[in-house]
Each structure stands twice: as C-alpha cells, then as structure tokens.
Amino acid sequence: MTWPTAQIHPLTPFNVDILAKPATLKKYDLAGPRYTSYPTAPQFTNNFTQQHWQAAVSKGNKAQKPLSLYFHIPFCDTVCYYCGCNKIITANKAKSTPYLTAIIKEMDLVAAQVDTTRPVQQLHFGGGTPTFLSDEQLTTLMNAVKARFNVADSAFRDFSIEVHPAGVTPQRIKHLRTIGFNRVSMGIQDFSPDVQKAVNRFNSPQQVGELVTAVRENNFASLSMDLIYGLPKQTAESFAETLQKIIALSPDRIALFNYAHLPHLFKTQKQINARELPEPQEKLIILQQSIQSLCNAGYQFIGMDHFAKVDDSLAVAQREGELHRNFQGYSTHGDCDLLAFGVSSISSIGNTYSQNSKNLTEYYAAINTNQLPIIKGLTLTDDDLLRREVISQIICNFELDYQKINRQFGIDVAQYFADALTELKVFEEDGLIEFTQAKLNVKPCGRLLVRRICMAFDSYVSSQVSSYASQQQSANTPQYSRIL
C-alpha cells in the first residue's frame, strides 16, 4: 500500500486534533483485531465443550448477572459483494422455516440450564438479513423469547434489529415496534448509484427517508446507520454527498466502517473489481473529511468507526467512563452474560466464550440430537481477564487508569506491563498518547490508531511487527483487517 504525502482536500481543512499526519498513520497501519472480545475469536479452540459451557452458566446463575440475547439470522436474498459476514444467499423464503424451528429449540436447550428469572436488558437480531424473516416469523421468534426469558418492558432495555432498507416498508417498521424492538440499525453503506452498482446493494435516499420517518413516528428510542468507506468507485466528493444526506436524516448513531478487501477470505469479494477501489490518498481524504463533518454536525467520536449524538446514551456513557464493548460493538450494557443463538453466533458467559457451528447442516444436526451446536470456545485465564479489562478501558474510554487496574487485580501496572509501556514510548514520541503518573491517555489524534495501541497489551499477537508486509509473512499471525 502506497500512502499519500500530506495533502489537503478543498472540501475540508486538515484538522490535526482529529487525524494524525499521513506518515504517522502509515507507520502504524498494521492488520489487527477489532477487539469486540479479548482474547479474539482466532484464539478459540475445539477443546471447549458443552460441559465447559454448563459450568459457566452455573456460575452465572449464582452471580445473577442480567442477560443479553443475540439471534443470528444468516439468510440474505441478494449478495452484497463487500460482505464478510456469515451468510446464506437464497431467494427461497421457505429455507427460513426449519431455521426458525431450530433456533427456538436451541432456546429451549439453553433455557433449561439458565436461570430465566434473570432480566434481559439487551437483545439483538443480526445477520445476514434479519428482515429476511416475514412479519409472522419475527413475531413468532419474539414471542418465543418472551415465553422463555424475563423480558421486562422497561425504558432501560435495548432491543435492536438490523434492517436492509431495500426489503422493508414503513408498515414493517411499525410492526417491529409493535413486537418489542426499540432500536433500529440500517445498513446504508453509500447512496452513490455507481458505488451501489459496484457492490450490488441498493437503497435510495427517498426510500431510507420514508423509513426514518416511520421510525420516528413509531417512537423508537434510537436509530443507527452503517456506512462503509473504501468501496469501489467512491470518491471524496461522492462520499461527502452521501454523508450530508445521512446527516440530514439525523440518525442517533453512525458507524463508518473501513472496507477491508480480503477476497482470499471472503469469496463474495472476488466480484469486486480491485482496480475500482479508491487509492490510499483518496481513502484517507474520505476518512478525514467524514470525521470532521460528523463532529461539526454534533456527533461525538466514540471510537474507531463509531459516532453518536452528544446526548445519546453511548456518548454519555463514554464521558462518564461507563462505556463497554462486546460482540455487538460498543454498548451501555457491559455487565451482562451474552447468550447467542443461531449458526456461527458467539456467547460470552462469565470468563468464557463459546461459538456455534458456522455450517448450517452441522448446526441442524446438533439441535436435532438435543445438543448445543457449540464447536469451539475458550476459558479465560487470570492474565486474559486482566488484559481484557486493560484493552476495554483503552478502546472505550481512551485511557488506562493505573490505580483502578492495580486495585481490581492486585498488581502493579508499571511492573506487569513494563514491556508494553516501553513499546508504547514511540507512540508518545509521535504525539499519539501521553503518560502521566496515574494514567495512559490516548490523545485525539491517536484515536484512529487505538486498535494498534491495544495490540501492545495483547499477548496473542506480535505487536513488535514493524510492517504490514512482514506481518503477512508470518504463518502464525491471524489474518485480521488493516486498521485504516
């Protein structure tokens, strides 16, 4: 990858408080984890069994933590070429019928082990395309959840669903609210017709605007929108137009994801013409002007690729030092046991992670024999738990409070992490972080590189690697996406 020299785009003046210099970004632009968990999924092993899961659930029942529920709906009726999610492309709606039966049976198997009086504070339907299911099927699934778990009707709960605007009407939005969802996440990606054609995903501003109106008329608590920069045929000008249309729609949260072109990992990406991807210089300008435009429009930069209005619960939680991060991204509900259902889904219970089979046939086979479809997982060590907390503090709150960690884990941060802190001295020299006697602080211009900073505390990745090229040559290095 050839990085640009510093160049200012006429649409937006360069803001050194938000974005580090291109040479600095180049220096630290490695491949690395997104840290929706620590340790990350590549560290899961097939030594983790259903018995390990049961032991974790038993401890969770005694601890009486609230619950977070995730349901993976893998079906999509069309393929989006950029997508790296676990999905099944089919126009045959009948395929969702046995899946719905299986996921409800999986709930039965889990509910038999879990203390279901524990309140459900968070629920999320993800995919794939959850709205591939009909209104009747969504109602059936939500009613099944309510019949098996303690789904309290409180303003504190977050019940969200991912929506592909092309398959949804205002009437469907109303139905989603009726059955209990109070948050909606729309995958927009880009409004440019040329970009949409290049990635095979279509939704017009008018169509999205009608759904936004329906969301507000039906009193949803929050609306999120997902965008992707770095897609084929994107330019700084075209993406600025998309972003202004999004800002005009005024969603509560915006996710601005970096497109990672990894066709060797995701077959659908082979349908993207790599020669049509924006050059690194153009991509950097897109990122630069997008951050500044969103901040100028009243959004708080939560971290990595997430923005929220300053009065949104995510932004408030970050300012109060209470923000969390899990497999669904940034969250205000961090003290929950996450129970995940469906093919490929990942649960987080106590000090364990467990993942279901990614293969639909294997998933059905396990459920049909009354077995949980767990194929791998991990029980965290004391060192894992310590490092998870350190990484969580940095990635959520842009700081590491030494005394808080010392009290919580009975260690001396300066001694325990001497190697990591020494490694990070070069980040301080480059103006990305600052050390005080009490804290490590990530400066505003270092926030885009927070993943790289966290890698210094990750015992499973080689944070000493000096370049992306040499990192790729290591057979033992998991193939993560690049930071920028």
N, C-alpha and C positions, 0 to 999 in steps of 0.2 A: 504494500500500500504506500503510495507516494503522498505525503502530507503537504499541504499548501504552506507557503510563507504567509505572514500576517497580511491579510487583505480585508479592507472594509467594504461591505456591501452598501450601496446607496440607500437601501430600504431602512436599515437600522444601524445606528452608530455602534461601534465596538464598546462593550461595557466590561472593563477589566474586573469589576466586582463580581460578575456572574460567570464569566468564561475565562479560563486560563489561556495563555498565549498558545498558538498552534504548535510551537516547538515543544512546549511542556506537555501538551496533550499527546503528541506523537511519542514522547519518551515513555509515557505510562499506559499507552493504549494496547494492553495485552488482552488475551482471552481470559475470562474469569467468571466465577459463579455470580448469580444474581442474588444469592443469599435469601431466598424465600424459606430456607432452612439452613441449619448448621448442625452436623455435617450435611452436605448436599447429597442429592439422590444418587450420584455415581458411587457413593460410599456404601449404599445399601448392599446387603449380602443375602444369599438364599439360605443362610443358616438361621434366619429369623423365622420362627414357626408360629402356628396358631396358638400354641401353648404360651409363647412369649407375649403374644397379644392379650391372651386371657389374664395373665399375671399383671400386665399393665392396666387393664380395665379394672381388675380387682382393687389395685392401689388407687385408681382414680375414683372409684365408688366411695372409698374411705375418705379421700380428700375432699369429695363433694364439690369439685370444680364445676362451673356451668359448662354447657356443651355448645359446640359449633358443628353444624352439619353441612357436608358438601355432597352434591349429586352430579356425577359426570354423565352428560348426555352426548354420546360421541357422534351422532348422525348429522350429516350435512347433505342437502340436496344438490349443492354445487360445490366445486372445489375452488378455494382461494389459493392462488399459486404460491403466495408468500408463507402460507401457514405451516407451523411446525408442531401443532397440537396433535394429540392422539385423536383420530377421527375416522369415520367410516363414510365414504361418499356414496350416496344412493338416493335415487328418486322414489324408491319403493317405500312408502309410508308404513306398509304392513310390517316392516322389519322392527319397528319400534314396539310392537305389541309383545313379543316374547321378552324383549329387554325390560319393559315396564314390569312384567311379571317377575323377572329375575331380581330386579333391584328392590322390589317390595319384599321378596323372600329374603334377600340379603339383610334388609332392615329387621326382619323377624329374627334372623340368626344373631344379629348384633344386640337387639333389644332384649333378648333372652339373657344376655350377660351384663348389660349396662343397667345401672340404677336409673330408670327412666323418669324418676321424680326430679332429677337434676334439670334445671331450667335451660332451655335452648335460647341462647342470646343471639346467635348468628346462624344464618342459613344461606346457602348459595347454590344456584343451579348454573353449572358451567358446561363448556363443550369444546369441540363440536358446536352445535346449534341447539340450545335447549328448546327454542320455539319450533324446532322440527316436530315436536310433540303437538298434538292437537289440543284445543282448549279442554276437551273432555279428559284427555290423558294427563294434562297438567293438573287438572282438578283432582283426578284420581290419585296422583302421586302426592300432592299436597295433603289431601285428606288422609292418606296412609301415614304420612309423617305425623300429623296431628293426633292420629289414633294410637301411635306408639311412643311418642315423646311429649314432654311437658313444654308445649309451645304456648308460652304466655303472651297475651296480647298487650304489650307494653311499648311505649314510645322509645324505650332504650334499645329495643331489638333491631337488628339489621338483617332483613330478608331480601336478598337481591337475586336478580336473574340477568343473564347475558342475552342480548337481543340483536339479531341481524335485521336492520330496518327493512330490507327488501322483502322479508316474509311476514311482516307484522302490520296490522291496521290499528287505527285508534280504538276500534272496538276490542281488539285483543289486549291493548294496553289497559283498558278498563277492566277486562276480565282478570288480568294479572293482579290488579289491585284488589279486586273482589275476593280472590282466593288467598290473599295474605301477603303478597310481596309489597314492600315499601321502598325498594330501591331498584333502579334500572340502570344497566350498563349497555350502551350502544356501541357497536363496532363500526366506526365510520371509515377510518384509515385515510381517505383522501376524497375530495369532491371532484378533482380534475377528471374529465371524461377520458383523456388519454391514459392517465395512470390507472383508472378503473379498468379500462380495456386490457391494459398490460398485465393486471393481476387477477382479472376475472371476478371482480367484486363490484357490485353496482348498487348505489343508493343516491338519489338526487337530494339536493338541499330542500326542495319543496316537500318531498316525502318525509324527510327527517324532521322538518319543521312542524309538520302535522302531528307527528308522534310526540314531539316535545310539548306541543300544546296539550295533547291528551294526557301526558304525564303530569302536567301542572293542574289540569282540570280535575284529575283524579287524586290529587293531594299525595303524591309520592313524596317521601322525605328527602330523596336525593336522586340526581341524575348524573351519571358519568358517561364520558365519551372517550373512545380509544382512537388514537391517530398513530400512523407509522411514518417516520421519515427515513429516506434512503431507498424508496421504492423506484422501480423503473419509470423513466420519463418525468420524474419530479424535477422541478427547478425551484430556485429560491422564490421567484415571482409566483409560480403556480401554487406553491405550498403556502405562501403568505396569503393568497386569496382564500384558500381553504380555511386557514386559521382564523381569518377575520370573520368568515361565515360561522365558524364554530363559536367564536367569542360573542357574536351577535345572538346566538341561541342561548348563551349564558348557562351552560351546564355547571353543576356544583363542583365536579371534579373532571380533570382531563388527564389522560395518560398519553404521553408522547413517546412511543416505543421506537427504538432503533432497529431497523430491519437488518437481521443477520442472514446473509446469503450463504447457506450451508447445504447445497444440493446433494452432497455426499451423505448427509444425514437425513434429509427430508426430500423424498422423491418428487413431491409436487413442485418444489422449487426449480427442478430441471426445466420446467416450462417457462421460466423467466429468462429473458434474453439478458445475460450479464452485461453485454455491451450497452444496454439502455439504462443501467444503473447510474445514478449521479456520481460524478467524480468526487474524490475526497474533499476538494476545495468547496464544491457546491454543497455537499452534505454538511460540512462544518458551518457554512453560512446559514443554511436552513435551521440548524440547531441553534445557532447564535441568535438569529432574529426571532425564532419562536419563543425562546426563553424570555427574551426581553419584552416581546409583545404580550405574553401571558402575565408577566409580572406587572407591566404597565396597566393591564386590564384588571388588576386586583386579585390575581391568583398568587398564592404562596407556593414557592418551590419546595415541595415536601421532601423530595429526594430522588436521585437517579432520574426517572422519567415520569414522575407524578406531580401534579399541581392541584390545588384545591382553593376555593374561595376562602378568604381570611376568616370568615365566620363559620366555615364548615367544621364538622367535628374532627376530621383528620388534622386540619390546621391548628385547631385549638389544642388537641392532644399533643401535637409536636411542641407547641410553645410551652405547654405545661410539663413536658418531659414524660408523657404517658403514651406515646405512640408505640405500636408494636408492628411486627411483620411476620406473616405466615404464608402458607402455600397459596392464599388468595391475594397476596400483596400486602400493602400497608393496611392496618386495622386498628380500631379502638378497642377491640375485644381480644386482648392478648392472653388473659388468664383463663383460657378455655381448653378443654380436651376436644380435639377435632376428630370427628368420626366421618370418614369419607366412604361413599358408596358408588358402585359402578366400575366399569372397566378402567384400569390404569390409575384410579384415584389413590391418593396418599393420605393416610391418617396420622395424626400426631397426638399420642396419648402419654401423658407424663413424660418420662425420659426415653420414649421410643418413637420410631417412625415405622410405618408398615405400608406397603404398596400392593394393590391388587394387580392381577394379571392384565397385561396390555393386549392380550389376544382374546377376542370375543368368544371363540369356541371354548377355550380353556376356562374363561370366566363362567360360561353356562355350565360346563361340566362340573365345576366345583359346587356351584349353587344347587344343581340338581342332585348332588350327593350330600346335601346339607353340610357342606364345608365352606368356610370362608375362603374367598379366592385370593388369599394373600400369597404372594410368590417371593417377596423379599422384604427386608426391613433392617432395622438397626436399634440396638440398645445403647444409649449414650453413656460414655464413661464420665467420671468426675471432670476430667480435663475437657471433654466435649461440652459439658454443661457450662463450664467456666467460659470457654471460648465463644459459645453461643451467646451468652449474655454480653460479652465484650463487643462482639460483632453487631448485636442488636442495638446496643447503645449508640454505636458509631453510625450505623446505617439509618437509624430512626431519628436520632437527636443531634447528630453531627458532633458528638463529643464523647469522651471516655472519662468518667468521674472515678479517679483512682480510689478515693476513700469509700465510695459506695461499693465497688468491687471488693476492696480489702475486707470490709465488714461482712459482706454477703458470703464470701468464700474463704475467709480466714487466710489470705495470702498477702504478699507484698507485691503489688503490680510491677514496681520497678525491677524487682529481682526476677519474678516469674516470667515476665515478658521482656527481659533485657535485650534479647536478640531482636525481637520485633521492634522495640522502641529505637534501637540503634539503626536498624534498617530504615526506619521512617525519618531519620535525621535528614536524609536527602530531600524528602518531601518538605521539610521545614525550610531547607535552604532554597527550595524552588517556590516558596511562598504559599504552599497549598495547605499547610497545617501550622499550628503553633503549640508549643509545650509551655505549660505553667507548672508550678509545684503541685497543683491539685488536679489538673486535667490535661487531656489532649483535645484540642479544638480543631475541627475542620473549618478552614476559612471559606468564605463564599466562593472563591474561585477554585477551590478544591472539591466542591461538592459533586461535580460531574465525575470525579475520579474516586468516589467513595468506595466503589467495589474494589478498586486496586488497593486502597488503604486497608480495607478489611482483610485482604489477602495476606497481609503481613502477620495476622493473628491466626491464619488458617493452617493447621498442621498437616492438612491433606493435599495442599497444592504447593508447588515450588515457587514461592514468591520471589526467589532470588533470580529467576529467569529475566534476562535483560531485554529480550526482544520477542515479538510475536513469532517470528520465523523460527528461532531456536526453540521456543515453547512447543511449536507444532511438531518439531522433530523428535520430541520425547515420547516414546511409546507409552509411558506411564502417566502422561498428562491427559485428563479427561478433555473432551472437545467441547469447550464452552464457547459462548458467543463473545465477540470482542466488546470491550467496554463502550466504545464510541462508534 
